Amino acid sequence: MTKVAWLFPGQGSQAVGMGMAFAKANPEAAHVLKATDDALGFGLSNIMANGPEETLKLTEHTQPAILTHSVMVVEACKEKLPKPDFVAGHSLGEYSALVAVGSISHPDAVRTVRERGRSMQVAVPVGVGAMAAVIGMAVADVEDGCSEAQAASGKIVVPANYNGAGQVVIAGHAEAVDTAIEILKAKGGRKMLKLPVSAPFHSPLMEPAQLAMKPVLNALAIKAPICPLVNNVDAMPVSDPEAIRAGLIRQIPGAVRWEDTIKFLLSQNVTTFFELGPGKVLSGIVSRMEREAGVVVKVVAIGNPEDVSIAF
């Protein structure tokens, strides 16, 4: 029996104007947007609609904005979307996934991820940390390069996102990331890209953010979801609320195991993937992994109303 997975994007998928087409076209989506403003006590919807981009890119705005857009898509399409057998979200997207399957309320989620964004930003002063995408190298080579860079620099650099399709994102102290890039180039790496982010997410440098968020997450009301979440830190299905909570806490300094997540879903006979929210990054990764695995799946990204007619 074939199965369905809903996927939810993370930070980096934001853009000025995000979600506005759905808000104009669908009353349920418009209600989600208003509920976000009410929950936060300020007009995030205005920042989403009008920017400026630098304000939207502030992590404390980006995270609730992306979650809101994803929930808008779910609410607008809930009568047409096939029910999921699994959900998964990339980093921040894990919260969107949990809202979509009734595990966390939307107001609680937007308030939590705003605090998560703040905690991540203050954990490391701007300029101290960095992230870089390494494309087209074996995972083991990237891991070895990070280990060598840590030994050479005395600073931290680790794989932060195992994204699959030949991409690993590394994160840590800026000088250690630069050292790792040079070491990986010497190992034959041809494409390394420093990312325009404000903090080294999913690295041990996020441990202060984890400490700050632990009481917030311990107080968060979490219910059993209608289907399992494949979480980031283990790439395994979880449904127990306390296991979900523990995963959200561990996720902050822990690596996102997205490649293993998609491999698990494929092993469970998931043949239809819906990416719900801004951008098409996760759809692209699934499509490339599909080709590499020699399987055929349906991959659909829905971020705007015009995507709906194509999807269904």
GIFENSUL-V462384 format. One record per residue. N is the residue number from 1. RES is the residue in one letter. SS is DSSP state (H for helix, E for strand, C for the rest). OMEGA is omega as a letter, one per 30 degrees, with the letter a starting at -180 (none if undefined). Layout:
# GIFENSUL-V462384
N:RES:SS:OMEGA, N:RES:SS:OMEGA
This chain:
# GIFENSUL-V462384
1:M:C:a, 2:T:C:a, 3:K:E:a, 4:V:E:l, 5:A:E:l, 6:W:E:a, 7:L:E:a, 8:F:E:a, 9:P:C:l, 10:G:C:a, 11:Q:C:a, 12:G:C:a, 13:S:C:a, 14:Q:C:l, 15:A:C:l, 16:V:C:a, 17:G:C:a, 18:M:C:l, 19:G:C:a, 20:M:H:l, 21:A:H:l, 22:F:H:l, 23:A:H:l, 24:K:H:a, 25:A:H:a, 26:N:C:a, 27:P:H:l, 28:E:H:l, 29:A:H:l, 30:A:H:l, 31:H:H:l, 32:V:H:a, 33:L:H:l, 34:K:H:l, 35:A:H:l, 36:T:H:l, 37:D:H:a, 38:D:H:a, 39:A:H:a, 40:L:H:a, 41:G:C:l, 42:F:C:a, 43:G:C:l, 44:L:H:l, 45:S:H:l, 46:N:H:l, 47:I:H:l, 48:M:H:a, 49:A:H:a, 50:N:H:a, 51:G:C:g, 52:P:C:a, 53:E:H:a, 54:E:H:l, 55:T:H:l, 56:L:H:a, 57:K:C:l, 58:L:C:a, 59:T:H:a, 60:E:H:l, 61:H:H:a, 62:T:H:a, 63:Q:H:l, 64:P:H:l, 65:A:H:a, 66:I:H:l, 67:L:H:a, 68:T:H:l, 69:H:H:a, 70:S:H:l, 71:V:H:l, 72:M:H:l, 73:V:H:a, 74:V:H:a, 75:E:H:a, 76:A:H:a, 77:C:H:a, 78:K:C:l, 79:E:C:a, 80:K:C:a, 81:L:C:l, 82:P:C:a, 83:K:C:a, 84:P:C:l, 85:D:C:l, 86:F:E:l, 87:V:E:l, 88:A:E:l, 89:G:E:a, 90:H:C:l, 91:S:C:l, 92:L:C:a, 93:G:H:l, 94:E:H:l, 95:Y:H:l, 96:S:H:l, 97:A:H:a, 98:L:H:l, 99:V:H:a, 100:A:H:a, 101:V:C:l, 102:G:C:a, 103:S:C:l, 104:I:C:l, 105:S:C:l, 106:H:H:l, 107:P:H:l, 108:D:H:a, 109:A:H:a, 110:V:H:l, 111:R:H:a, 112:T:H:a, 113:V:H:l, 114:R:H:l, 115:E:H:l, 116:R:H:l, 117:G:H:l, 118:R:H:a, 119:S:H:l, 120:M:H:a, 121:Q:H:a, 122:V:H:a, 123:A:H:a, 124:V:C:l, 125:P:C:l, 126:V:C:l, 127:G:C:a, 128:V:C:a, 129:G:E:l, 130:A:E:l, 131:M:E:l, 132:A:E:l, 133:A:E:l, 134:V:E:a, 135:I:E:l, 136:G:C:l, 137:M:C:l, 138:A:C:a, 139:V:H:a, 140:A:H:l, 141:D:H:l, 142:V:H:l, 143:E:H:l, 144:D:H:l, 145:G:H:l, 146:C:H:l, 147:S:H:l, 148:E:H:a, 149:A:H:l, 150:Q:H:a, 151:A:H:a, 152:A:H:a, 153:S:H:a, 154:G:C:a, 155:K:C:a, 156:I:C:l, 157:V:E:a, 158:V:E:l, 159:P:E:a, 160:A:E:l, 161:N:E:l, 162:Y:E:a, 163:N:E:a, 164:G:E:a, 165:A:C:l, 166:G:C:l, 167:Q:E:l, 168:V:E:l, 169:V:E:l, 170:I:E:a, 171:A:E:l, 172:G:E:l, 173:H:E:a, 174:A:H:a, 175:E:H:l, 176:A:H:l, 177:V:H:l, 178:D:H:l, 179:T:H:l, 180:A:H:l, 181:I:H:l, 182:E:H:l, 183:I:H:a, 184:L:H:l, 185:K:H:l, 186:A:H:l, 187:K:C:l, 188:G:C:l, 189:G:C:a, 190:R:C:a, 191:K:E:l, 192:M:E:a, 193:L:E:l, 194:K:E:a, 195:L:C:a, 196:P:C:a, 197:V:C:a, 198:S:C:a, 199:A:C:l, 200:P:C:a, 201:F:C:l, 202:H:C:l, 203:S:C:l, 204:P:H:l, 205:L:H:l, 206:M:H:a, 207:E:H:l, 208:P:H:l, 209:A:H:l, 210:Q:H:l, 211:L:H:l, 212:A:H:a, 213:M:H:a, 214:K:H:l, 215:P:H:l, 216:V:H:a, 217:L:H:l, 218:N:H:l, 219:A:H:a, 220:L:C:l, 221:A:C:a, 222:I:C:l, 223:K:C:l, 224:A:C:a, 225:P:C:a, 226:I:C:l, 227:C:C:a, 228:P:E:l, 229:L:E:l, 230:V:E:a, 231:N:C:a, 232:N:C:a, 233:V:C:a, 234:D:C:a, 235:A:C:a, 236:M:C:a, 237:P:E:l, 238:V:E:l, 239:S:C:l, 240:D:C:a, 241:P:H:a, 242:E:H:l, 243:A:H:l, 244:I:H:a, 245:R:H:a, 246:A:H:l, 247:G:H:l, 248:L:H:l, 249:I:H:a, 250:R:H:a, 251:Q:H:a, 252:I:C:l, 253:P:C:a, 254:G:C:a, 255:A:C:l, 256:V:E:a, 257:R:C:a, 258:W:H:l, 259:E:H:l, 260:D:H:l, 261:T:H:a, 262:I:H:l, 263:K:H:l, 264:F:H:a, 265:L:H:l, 266:L:H:l, 267:S:H:l, 268:Q:C:l, 269:N:C:l, 270:V:E:a, 271:T:E:l, 272:T:E:a, 273:F:E:l, 274:F:E:l, 275:E:E:a, 276:L:E:a, 277:G:C:a, 278:P:C:l, 279:G:C:a, 280:K:C:a, 281:V:H:a, 282:L:H:l, 283:S:H:l, 284:G:H:l, 285:I:H:l, 286:V:H:a, 287:S:H:l, 288:R:H:l, 289:M:H:l, 290:E:H:a, 291:R:H:a, 292:E:H:a, 293:A:H:l, 294:G:C:l, 295:V:C:l, 296:V:C:l, 297:V:C:l, 298:K:E:a, 299:V:E:a, 300:V:E:l, 301:A:E:l, 302:I:E:l, 303:G:C:a, 304:N:C:a, 305:P:H:a, 306:E:H:l, 307:D:H:a, 308:V:H:a, 309:S:H:l, 310:I:H:a, 311:A:H:a, 312:F:C:none
